[in-house]
Amino acid sequence: DGAGSGVVNLATGAELNGTALTSTFLTPTGDGSGLTGISAGAWSVLTSGTFSSTAQLDFAVSKTTKVIFENIVFSSDAGYRNSMRLSTDSGSTYITTSTYESYNHTTKDALGTRFGIGLGSFGAAAGEVNGGEITILKPNVAARTLVLWSYTGPNTAGTIAAYAGGGQETSSSVVNHVQLYSHIGASDYVSGTYTVLELN
């Protein structure tokens, strides 16, 4: 009746007990050069590393950028949160005027001199870590810079806290550098890892 077996030899593209298939199969070379039409994904790694009693994380931006913090330990159980500032001169200086507006869950901060990521409640008792994602949207455009975040970890009472939020920097400048740091003191990232991704 002309029906094939439905069993295909992937090496030849032919049915084992039937007519040859009209479509062809890709035969990759040893170095992968025969593979075509495969996307590398939406994001590329810009930089990554490990904190060790580190005061802040500074990095350049030229397009939409995402930062992932994992297993972050602050230097004390004092109720820390991450802060972020933006630069228009490659990190020589940072915008410190009251042009940052932050919103965490149901709480809106007044205009301040930095973004406040979370509400200052993360703890650092034995075994406690925190982490999350922060995305800077189109910093290379001369418009208000928008930021999104999702961050979680135990609070100072040891129970989980989680914040989905966002903010805007209202000076409408082209941003080319970002700084992340704790809002209390220096050397507050005792340990943990970071990955900075750039949108392709």
Residue frames relative to the residue before (quaternion, step in Angstrom):
aa qw qx qy qz dx dy dz
D 1.0000 0.0000 0.0000 0.0000 0.00 0.00 0.00
G 0.5815 -0.6222 0.3591 0.3818 3.61 1.26 0.18
A 0.5353 0.6289 -0.4153 0.3814 3.60 1.23 -0.15
G 0.3858 -0.7266 0.5207 0.2282 3.54 -0.94 0.84
S 0.6750 -0.5105 0.3572 0.3952 3.50 -1.32 0.01
G 0.4092 -0.7065 0.4766 0.3259 3.56 1.17 -0.55
V 0.6153 0.4946 -0.3512 0.5034 3.57 1.31 0.04
V 0.1320 -0.8349 0.5342 0.0120 3.57 -0.60 1.17
N 0.3293 -0.6919 0.6085 0.2062 3.51 -1.08 0.85
L 0.3220 -0.7936 0.4822 0.1845 3.60 -0.28 1.25
A 0.6054 0.5759 -0.3621 0.4132 3.60 1.14 -0.47
T 0.7961 0.2843 -0.1342 0.5172 3.58 1.06 -0.77
G 0.4132 -0.7108 0.4757 0.3126 3.57 1.19 -0.36
A 0.6032 0.5478 -0.3661 0.4496 3.62 1.16 0.33
E 0.5019 -0.6092 0.5078 0.3452 3.53 -1.19 0.55
L 0.5428 -0.6459 0.4294 0.3221 3.53 -1.01 0.80
N 0.8016 0.1173 -0.0431 0.5847 3.58 1.05 -0.73
G 0.6920 0.4248 -0.2905 0.5062 3.59 0.75 0.97
T 0.7333 -0.3994 0.3031 0.4592 3.53 -1.28 -0.28
A 0.5935 -0.5736 0.4301 0.3657 3.55 -1.24 0.52
L 0.4657 -0.6592 0.5114 0.2950 3.54 -1.11 0.67
T 0.4768 -0.6797 0.4764 0.2893 3.56 -1.10 0.69
S 0.6555 0.4890 -0.3250 0.4749 3.61 1.12 -0.50
T 0.3389 -0.7361 0.5511 0.1988 3.54 -1.20 0.53
F 0.3538 -0.7219 0.5586 0.2042 3.53 -1.22 0.48
L 0.5091 -0.6501 0.4797 0.2967 3.54 -1.08 0.79
T 0.1465 -0.7681 0.6180 0.0817 3.54 -0.93 0.92
P 0.2201 -0.8131 0.5213 0.1366 3.62 -0.10 1.20
T 0.4227 -0.6683 0.5463 0.2762 3.53 -1.16 0.63
G 0.7116 -0.4757 0.3062 0.4166 3.54 -1.27 0.26
D 0.7406 0.3946 -0.2352 0.4904 3.59 1.06 -0.69
G 0.5792 -0.6255 0.3597 0.3793 3.58 1.27 0.20
S 0.4476 0.7230 -0.4466 0.2781 3.61 1.24 0.00
G 0.6163 0.5560 -0.3533 0.4315 3.58 1.21 -0.29
L 0.5749 0.5828 -0.3790 0.4314 3.57 1.26 -0.17
T 0.0342 0.8029 -0.5914 0.0668 3.58 -0.66 1.09
G 0.7886 0.3500 -0.2397 0.4452 3.55 -1.29 0.35
I 0.5392 0.6036 -0.4066 0.4238 3.57 1.22 0.43
S 0.3335 -0.7659 0.5203 0.1774 3.56 -0.66 1.11
A 0.4513 -0.6787 0.5109 0.2732 3.55 -1.15 0.67
G 0.6212 -0.5353 0.3433 0.4579 3.58 1.26 -0.10
A 0.6447 -0.5658 0.3677 0.3592 3.53 -1.29 0.30
W 0.7873 0.2961 -0.1301 0.5249 3.60 1.12 -0.65
S 0.1601 -0.7480 0.6342 0.1124 3.54 -1.23 0.62
V 0.4829 -0.6584 0.4896 0.3058 3.58 -1.09 0.71
L 0.2672 -0.7675 0.5684 0.1285 3.56 -0.74 1.12
T 0.7512 -0.2060 0.1489 0.6092 3.56 1.00 -0.89
S 0.0100 -0.7796 0.6258 0.0223 3.57 -1.24 0.36
G 0.1433 0.8074 -0.5640 0.0974 3.56 -1.20 0.36
T 0.4796 -0.6449 0.5259 0.2785 3.52 -1.38 -0.17
F 0.3749 -0.7089 0.5525 0.2273 3.57 -1.00 0.85
S 0.0535 0.7590 -0.6483 0.0265 3.54 -1.19 0.67
S 0.7627 -0.3054 0.1336 0.5542 3.57 0.11 1.36
T 0.2590 0.7989 -0.4796 0.2544 3.51 0.94 1.09
A 0.4589 -0.7182 0.4595 0.2500 3.56 -0.89 0.96
Q 0.8021 -0.1250 0.1190 0.5717 3.59 0.93 -0.85
L 0.3277 -0.6885 0.6033 0.2336 3.52 -1.40 0.18
D 0.0498 -0.7908 0.6099 -0.0152 3.57 -0.74 1.14
F 0.1399 0.7898 -0.5889 0.0987 3.58 -0.97 0.80
A 0.4960 -0.6477 0.4986 0.2930 3.55 -1.24 0.58
V 0.1055 -0.7708 0.6242 0.0713 3.56 -1.21 0.57
S 0.0462 -0.7998 0.5978 0.0278 3.56 -1.12 0.69
K 0.7657 0.1000 -0.0770 0.6307 3.55 1.35 -0.05
T 0.7554 -0.3361 0.2582 0.4997 3.59 -1.25 -0.12
T 0.0370 -0.8236 0.5604 -0.0792 3.55 -0.72 1.19
K 0.1654 -0.7798 0.5999 0.0687 3.57 -1.06 0.86
V 0.1548 -0.7653 0.6196 0.0802 3.57 -1.04 0.85
I 0.1184 -0.7763 0.6170 0.0519 3.57 -0.91 0.96
F 0.1238 -0.7600 0.6364 0.0461 3.57 -0.82 1.10
E 0.0197 -0.8041 0.5937 -0.0221 3.59 -0.91 0.96
N 0.8645 0.0290 -0.0484 0.4995 3.56 -1.06 0.90
I 0.2028 0.8023 -0.5291 0.1878 3.56 0.94 0.94
V 0.0956 -0.7664 0.6338 0.0421 3.57 -1.01 0.93
F 0.2814 -0.7449 0.5835 0.1599 3.56 -0.80 1.05
S 0.6305 -0.6101 0.3491 0.3293 3.55 -1.23 0.47
S 0.7979 0.0457 -0.0801 0.5957 3.60 1.22 -0.12
D 0.5461 -0.6212 0.4633 0.3182 3.53 -1.29 0.35
A 0.3100 0.8187 -0.4232 0.2337 3.55 1.01 0.94
G 0.5641 -0.5986 0.4020 0.4024 3.62 1.20 0.05
Y 0.1474 0.8258 -0.5210 0.1580 3.54 0.66 1.17
R 0.0078 -0.7482 0.6560 0.0992 3.51 -1.39 0.12
N 0.5352 -0.6099 0.4733 0.3428 3.57 -1.27 0.32
S 0.1403 -0.7453 0.6448 0.0950 3.50 -1.21 0.69
M 0.1122 -0.7955 0.5923 0.0617 3.58 -1.20 0.47
R 0.0885 -0.7730 0.6274 0.0331 3.53 -1.09 0.88
L 0.3119 -0.7500 0.5623 0.1549 3.55 -1.24 0.55
S 0.1866 -0.7807 0.5902 0.0859 3.55 -1.20 0.64
T 0.2609 -0.7551 0.5824 0.1499 3.55 -1.19 0.66
D 0.7322 0.3770 -0.2247 0.5208 3.61 1.27 -0.04
S 0.6601 -0.5689 0.2873 0.3976 3.56 0.94 1.04
G 0.7304 -0.4698 0.2303 0.4391 3.56 1.05 0.78
S 0.4118 0.6974 -0.4898 0.3228 3.61 1.22 0.15
T 0.7584 -0.0157 0.0148 0.6515 3.54 1.14 -0.79
Y 0.2787 -0.7449 0.5780 0.1825 3.55 -1.30 0.32
I 0.5577 -0.5827 0.4681 0.3608 3.54 -1.18 0.61
T 0.0233 0.8228 -0.5647 0.0601 3.58 -0.55 1.15
T 0.4255 0.6667 -0.4896 0.3671 3.57 1.21 0.42
S 0.5914 -0.5876 0.4155 0.3640 3.59 -1.23 0.33
T 0.3346 0.7479 -0.4905 0.2967 3.53 0.55 1.28
Y 0.5719 0.5701 -0.3824 0.4491 3.61 1.29 0.23
E 0.0634 -0.7864 0.6144 0.0044 3.53 -0.92 0.98
S 0.0729 -0.8240 0.5617 -0.0148 3.60 -0.67 1.12
Y 0.0877 -0.7733 0.6270 0.0343 3.54 -1.19 0.69
N 0.0321 -0.8070 0.5889 -0.0317 3.57 -0.65 1.15
H 0.8351 -0.1014 0.0194 0.5403 3.54 -0.53 1.24
T 0.7838 -0.2507 0.1824 0.5382 3.62 -0.13 -1.17
T 0.6341 0.5378 -0.3152 0.4576 3.58 1.29 0.18
K 0.1646 -0.7841 0.5943 0.0694 3.57 -0.76 1.09
D 0.3295 -0.7370 0.5588 0.1898 3.56 -0.82 1.05
A 0.5210 -0.5809 0.5119 0.3593 3.54 -1.23 0.44
L 0.6573 -0.4770 0.3818 0.4413 3.59 -1.22 0.34
G 0.0141 0.8217 -0.5663 0.0624 3.55 -0.79 1.03
T 0.6364 -0.5565 0.4004 0.3535 3.54 -1.36 -0.11
R 0.7621 0.1693 -0.1295 0.6113 3.59 1.29 0.31
F 0.5006 -0.5728 0.5279 0.3777 3.56 -1.31 0.15
G 0.2036 -0.7579 0.6075 0.1226 3.58 -1.08 0.79
I 0.1436 -0.8155 0.5596 0.0340 3.57 -0.39 1.27
G 0.7593 0.1180 -0.1532 0.6214 3.54 -0.15 1.34
L 0.5031 -0.6748 0.4688 0.2679 3.56 -1.32 -0.04
G 0.6454 -0.5775 0.3211 0.3832 3.57 1.05 0.72
S 0.5323 0.6771 -0.3710 0.3473 3.57 1.09 0.58
F 0.5075 0.6902 -0.4240 0.2937 3.63 1.17 -0.13
G 0.2982 -0.7808 0.5332 0.1309 3.51 -0.94 0.99
A 0.2205 -0.7690 0.5845 0.1359 3.55 -1.34 0.04
A 0.2075 0.7673 -0.5705 0.2067 3.57 0.94 0.87
A 0.7389 -0.4241 0.2750 0.4455 3.58 -1.27 0.30
G 0.8342 0.1984 -0.1749 0.4839 3.55 -0.84 1.04
E 0.5943 0.5882 -0.3683 0.4063 3.62 1.22 -0.18
V 0.0131 0.7738 -0.6322 0.0379 3.55 -0.97 0.95
N 0.1545 -0.7715 0.6058 0.1181 3.57 -1.25 0.36
G 0.0800 0.8058 -0.5835 0.0619 3.57 -1.24 0.28
G 0.1442 0.7897 -0.5889 0.0935 3.51 -1.32 0.16
E 0.4841 -0.6444 0.5154 0.2912 3.52 -1.37 -0.30
I 0.0822 -0.7635 0.6401 0.0258 3.54 -1.15 0.78
T 0.0841 -0.8129 0.5762 0.0103 3.60 -0.76 1.02
I 0.1847 -0.7550 0.6228 0.0892 3.56 -0.89 1.03
L 0.2315 -0.8209 0.5149 0.0863 3.57 -0.52 1.21
K 0.8682 -0.1256 0.0586 0.4765 3.57 -0.85 1.08
P 0.0755 0.8344 -0.5433 0.0542 3.64 0.66 0.97
N 0.6315 0.5715 -0.3159 0.4181 3.58 1.24 -0.47
V 0.6088 0.5335 -0.3509 0.4708 3.60 1.28 0.06
A 0.4349 -0.7009 0.5051 0.2541 3.58 -0.94 0.91
A 0.4672 0.6003 -0.4896 0.4262 3.53 0.33 1.37
R 0.6915 -0.4208 0.3370 0.4808 3.58 -1.23 0.02
T 0.3427 -0.7477 0.5343 0.1948 3.58 -0.80 1.02
L 0.1899 -0.7902 0.5779 0.0743 3.56 -0.73 1.13
V 0.0984 -0.7830 0.6140 0.0148 3.53 -1.10 0.83
L 0.1293 -0.7669 0.6247 0.0694 3.57 -1.10 0.80
W 0.0322 0.8076 -0.5888 -0.0089 3.59 -1.12 0.54
S 0.0753 -0.7289 0.6779 0.0585 3.48 -1.38 0.48
Y 0.0992 0.8302 -0.5259 0.1565 3.56 -0.41 1.25
T 0.0081 0.8222 -0.5665 0.0542 3.56 -0.96 0.85
G 0.2749 0.7373 -0.5941 0.1669 3.54 -1.30 0.43
P 0.6395 -0.5142 0.3852 0.4221 3.61 -1.23 0.20
N 0.3772 -0.6980 0.5545 0.2510 3.55 -1.12 0.67
T 0.7411 -0.4211 0.2696 0.4480 3.60 -1.25 -0.06
A 0.6372 0.4941 -0.3305 0.4905 3.59 1.26 -0.23
G 0.5551 -0.6402 0.3735 0.3775 3.58 1.31 -0.07
T 0.6092 0.5185 -0.3670 0.4748 3.61 1.25 0.05
I 0.6306 -0.5999 0.3494 0.3469 3.55 -1.14 0.67
A 0.0761 -0.7458 0.6598 0.0506 3.53 -1.18 0.76
A 0.0017 -0.7988 0.6010 -0.0266 3.56 -1.01 0.76
Y 0.0659 -0.8087 0.5844 -0.0106 3.55 -0.95 0.93
A 0.0842 -0.7210 0.6861 0.0484 3.52 -0.98 1.01
G 0.1862 0.8090 -0.5307 0.1710 3.56 -0.61 1.06
G 0.1431 -0.7738 0.6095 0.0964 3.48 -1.36 -0.21
G 0.0844 -0.8030 0.5878 0.0511 3.51 -1.29 0.08
Q 0.2242 -0.7420 0.6081 0.1714 3.50 -1.38 0.00
E 0.2398 -0.7035 0.6456 0.1753 3.51 -1.26 0.62
T 0.3119 -0.8592 0.3936 0.0978 3.52 -0.39 1.32
S 0.4976 0.6846 -0.4316 0.3120 3.63 1.18 0.08
S 0.3390 -0.7812 0.4660 0.2401 3.60 1.32 -0.15
S 0.3949 0.7130 -0.4772 0.3287 3.57 0.99 0.86
V 0.5015 -0.5812 0.5296 0.3609 3.55 -1.31 0.30
V 0.1981 -0.7963 0.5672 0.0703 3.58 -0.66 1.16
N 0.0393 -0.8269 0.5609 0.0115 3.61 -0.91 0.87
H 0.7726 0.2089 -0.1576 0.5785 3.60 1.24 0.14
V 0.1550 -0.7875 0.5952 0.0406 3.56 -1.12 0.79
Q 0.0886 -0.7705 0.6282 0.0619 3.55 -1.16 0.68
L 0.1114 -0.7658 0.6322 0.0382 3.56 -0.95 1.02
Y 0.1315 0.7844 -0.5902 0.1383 3.57 -0.91 0.92
S 0.5463 -0.5772 0.4702 0.3838 3.56 -1.27 0.18
H 0.4944 -0.6793 0.4526 0.2987 3.58 -1.08 0.63
I 0.7043 0.3705 -0.2675 0.5433 3.61 1.26 0.07
G 0.8885 -0.0195 0.0138 0.4583 3.55 -0.76 1.07
A 0.5182 -0.6109 0.5056 0.3202 3.51 -1.36 -0.36
S 0.8068 0.2682 -0.2209 0.4779 3.57 -1.36 0.29
D 0.3147 0.8020 -0.4581 0.2188 3.55 1.00 0.82
Y 0.6262 0.4714 -0.3578 0.5076 3.62 1.20 -0.25
V 0.1879 -0.8200 0.5330 0.0907 3.57 0.07 1.30
S 0.7814 -0.1374 0.1201 0.5968 3.57 0.94 -0.89
G 0.4263 0.6645 -0.5401 0.2914 3.52 -1.36 0.20
T 0.3648 -0.7301 0.5377 0.2114 3.56 -1.30 0.16
Y 0.1552 -0.7651 0.6169 0.0998 3.53 -1.29 0.44
T 0.0630 -0.7515 0.6546 0.0531 3.54 -1.26 0.58
V 0.1490 -0.7742 0.6115 0.0669 3.58 -0.85 1.01
L 0.1072 -0.8102 0.5763 0.0019 3.57 -0.66 1.20
E 0.2046 -0.7703 0.5962 0.0964 3.55 -1.10 0.77
L 0.4703 -0.6836 0.4795 0.2858 3.58 -0.88 0.92
N 0.4164 -0.7167 0.5041 0.2427 3.59 -0.84 0.98
